[in-house]
Amino acid sequence: MSAARRGGIEPAGSGRILLWRGGSIWIGRAEASTDFHAHHAIQITLSLSAGSCRFRSLDEEWKEYAAAIIAAHHPHAFEARGELVALVFVEPESVDGHAIRDRFRHGITALSADLARRDIDALAAAYDEHCADQELIDCARTLIANLAATGRRPTLPLDRRILLAIELLHERLDRTISLADVADLVHLSPERFRHLFVEATGIRFRPYVLWLRLGSAVSAYAAGASLTDAAHASGFADSAHLSRTFKRMFGVAPVSIRPE
């Protein structure tokens, strides 16, 4: 399962990467530690083998976790050499993500592996048995739903104009997208749209577009596309731009990941 060294870059790991609207799961064998990085998603990390994962926040020492939640936009480094792990990412503006975000608002929080045992065992079994993509996705989404159910549900749904804007962004990732154009399509002034967008998603418009482009590119790369083709299909200038963005948000170079 270990990824071979590619171009002098130490492998970060190998496994399966599966995405759906609102989240993704990265599951497999971890290798090299990551650099400090931060991304828009809430990250749920589970050790599926006997060992543990290690995380480090800025200006802190490494700490070990059997299971943990990392808040959106929290800078961290990760290490779990040789361990089978599942990294489940949840968009904080999704309904379940909103509930999880309200409960785990800052930093890195340990989860009880005993409380998550059923979900951990289900993910490990689905991976070991080479189950179909949808079965792995269903296991990950069950984990997300279980975590969301233990928190306070959002009292107000996401503004329908922001929901429409997000849908429009997904449809236009291969094109140039401006805040003013999207604001006009949802019948808001640019300034009002800018304010509502940050309030609803927790991130500014341009970084959010870049995050969506990265998700699209990762999906294409995991499906077998070259970095160049994945970059162009997702609106990046070139593979170098994609690689820089990937490294900043995930702490490793994309070529250090070997999708199964």
C-alpha positions in Angstrom: 0.0 0.0 0.0 2.9 2.4 0.5 3.3 4.9 -2.3 6.7 4.8 -4.0 8.9 7.9 -3.9 8.1 10.0 -6.9 10.4 12.7 -8.2 12.3 12.8 -4.9 9.2 13.7 -3.0 8.5 11.5 0.1 5.1 9.8 -0.3 2.4 11.1 2.0 0.2 8.1 1.6 -2.0 6.0 -0.7 -5.7 5.1 -0.6 -9.1 6.1 -1.9 -10.4 9.6 -2.3 -14.1 10.0 -2.7 -16.1 13.2 -2.9 -19.7 14.2 -2.8 -21.5 17.6 -2.6 -20.7 18.8 0.9 -17.9 16.5 1.9 -15.3 13.9 1.1 -13.4 10.9 2.5 -9.7 10.2 2.2 -9.0 6.7 3.5 -5.8 4.6 3.3 -2.3 4.2 4.6 -0.5 7.4 5.8 3.2 7.8 5.3 5.0 11.2 5.6 3.9 13.9 8.0 2.4 17.1 6.5 3.5 20.7 6.7 1.3 23.2 8.6 -1.8 23.9 6.5 -5.4 25.0 6.8 -8.5 24.5 4.7 -12.2 25.4 4.6 -13.6 22.0 5.7 -14.1 20.6 9.1 -11.8 17.6 9.3 -12.8 14.4 11.2 -9.8 12.1 11.5 -10.0 8.5 12.7 -7.3 5.9 13.3 -8.6 2.7 11.8 -5.7 0.5 13.0 -4.2 -0.1 16.4 -2.0 3.0 16.5 -2.9 6.7 16.7 -2.7 9.9 14.7 -0.7 12.9 15.8 -1.6 16.5 15.3 0.3 19.7 16.0 -1.1 23.3 16.1 1.1 26.3 15.7 3.5 26.9 18.6 2.4 23.6 20.2 3.9 20.1 20.6 2.6 17.0 18.8 -0.4 15.4 20.5 -1.8 11.9 19.9 -5.4 11.1 19.1 -7.3 8.0 18.3 -10.0 10.2 16.8 -10.2 14.0 16.5 -12.1 16.9 14.9 -10.2 19.9 13.5 -12.1 23.1 13.1 -12.4 24.8 9.7 -9.5 27.1 8.9 -7.4 25.9 11.8 -3.6 25.6 10.9 -2.3 22.2 11.8 0.2 19.5 10.9 -0.6 15.8 10.7 1.3 12.5 11.1 0.2 8.9 11.3 3.1 7.0 9.7 2.1 3.5 8.6 -1.4 3.7 10.1 -4.6 3.1 8.3 -6.6 6.3 8.7 -9.8 7.9 7.5 -10.0 11.7 7.0 -13.5 12.9 6.5 -14.0 16.5 5.4 -17.3 18.3 5.9 -18.3 21.7 4.4 -19.2 23.9 7.4 -22.0 25.6 5.5 -23.8 22.3 4.9 -26.7 21.4 7.4 -24.7 18.8 9.2 -21.5 20.8 8.9 -23.3 23.8 10.6 -24.3 21.6 13.5 -20.8 20.2 13.9 -19.2 23.6 13.5 -21.3 25.0 16.4 -20.1 22.2 18.7 -16.5 22.1 17.6 -15.7 25.8 16.9 -12.0 26.0 17.6 -8.7 24.1 17.3 -8.4 20.3 17.6 -10.8 18.3 19.8 -10.4 14.7 20.8 -13.3 12.4 20.0 -14.0 9.3 22.1 -13.0 6.4 19.9 -15.4 4.2 22.0 -18.3 6.5 21.1 -17.3 6.4 17.4 -16.4 2.7 17.4 -19.3 1.6 15.2 -18.4 4.1 12.6 -14.7 3.3 12.8 -15.3 -0.4 12.5 -17.7 0.1 9.5 -15.2 2.3 7.6 -12.3 -0.1 8.3 -14.3 -3.1 7.1 -15.6 -1.3 4.0 -12.0 -0.3 3.1 -10.5 -3.8 3.8 -13.2 -5.5 1.8 -12.7 -3.2 -1.2 -16.4 -2.1 -1.1 -17.9 0.0 -3.8 -17.4 3.8 -3.6 -21.0 4.5 -2.6 -20.7 2.1 0.4 -17.6 4.0 1.7 -19.4 7.3 1.1 -22.4 6.0 3.0 -20.2 5.0 6.0 -18.6 8.5 6.0 -21.9 10.3 5.8 -23.3 8.2 8.6 -20.4 9.2 10.8 -21.1 12.9 9.9 -24.8 12.5 10.6 -24.1 10.9 14.0 -21.8 13.7 15.0 -24.2 16.3 13.8 -27.1 14.7 15.8 -25.2 15.2 19.0 -25.0 18.9 18.5 -27.4 21.8 18.3 -29.2 22.0 15.0 -29.0 25.4 13.3 -32.0 27.5 14.2 -32.1 29.1 10.8 -31.4 27.6 7.4 -28.7 29.0 5.1 -30.0 32.0 3.2 -31.6 30.7 0.0 -29.7 33.4 -2.0 -26.4 32.0 -0.7 -27.5 28.5 -1.4 -28.3 29.5 -5.0 -24.9 31.3 -5.3 -23.1 28.1 -4.2 -25.0 26.1 -6.7 -24.1 28.6 -9.5 -20.4 28.4 -8.4 -20.4 24.7 -8.7 -21.8 25.0 -12.2 -19.2 27.6 -13.3 -15.9 26.3 -11.9 -14.4 25.9 -15.4 -15.0 29.6 -16.1 -14.0 33.0 -14.7 -16.3 33.8 -11.8 -16.7 37.3 -10.3 -18.4 38.3 -7.1 -20.3 41.0 -8.9 -21.7 38.6 -11.5 -22.9 36.1 -8.9 -24.4 38.9 -6.7 -26.4 40.1 -9.7 -27.7 36.6 -10.5 -29.0 36.3 -6.9 -30.4 39.8 -6.9 -28.1 41.4 -4.3 -25.7 44.3 -4.4 -22.1 43.2 -4.4 -21.5 44.7 -0.9 -24.6 43.0 0.6 -23.7 39.7 -1.1 -20.1 39.9 0.2 -21.4 40.4 3.7 -24.0 37.6 3.6 -21.6 35.2 1.9 -19.0 35.5 4.7 -21.7 35.3 7.4 -23.1 32.1 5.9 -19.9 30.3 4.9 -17.2 31.7 7.2 -15.0 32.4 4.3 -14.6 35.2 1.7 -15.8 34.7 -1.8 -12.5 34.3 -3.7 -11.0 31.8 -1.3 -14.2 29.8 -1.4 -14.1 29.6 -5.2 -10.5 28.4 -4.9 -11.6 25.8 -2.4 -14.3 24.5 -4.8 -11.9 24.4 -7.7 -9.5 22.4 -5.6 -12.2 19.9 -4.7 -13.1 19.5 -8.4 -9.4 19.0 -9.3 -8.9 16.4 -6.5 -11.9 14.5 -7.8 -10.5 14.5 -11.3 -7.0 13.5 -10.1 -8.4 10.7 -7.9 -10.3 9.4 -11.0 -7.0 9.1 -12.9 -6.6 12.5 -14.7 -3.1 14.0 -14.9 -2.5 17.1 -12.7 -2.4 19.2 -15.8 -5.8 18.0 -17.0 -7.3 18.2 -13.5 -6.0 21.8 -13.2 -7.4 23.0 -16.5 -10.8 21.2 -16.1 -11.2 23.0 -12.7 -10.2 26.5 -13.7 -6.6 26.6 -12.4 -4.1 28.4 -14.6 -1.8 25.3 -14.7 -0.7 22.3 -12.7 1.8 24.5 -10.8 -1.0 26.7 -9.5 -3.0 23.6 -8.5 0.0 22.1 -6.7 0.7 25.2 -4.7 -2.9 25.5 -3.7 -3.1 21.8 -2.7 0.1 22.1 -0.7 -1.2 25.2 1.1 -4.5 23.6 2.0 -3.4 20.0 2.7 0.2 20.3 3.7 1.6 17.9 1.0 2.3 17.9 -2.7 -0.4 16.2 -4.8 2.1 14.0 -6.4 2.9 12.5 -3.0 -0.6 11.1 -2.9 -1.3 7.9 -4.8 -5.0 7.3 -5.3 -6.1 3.7 -5.6 
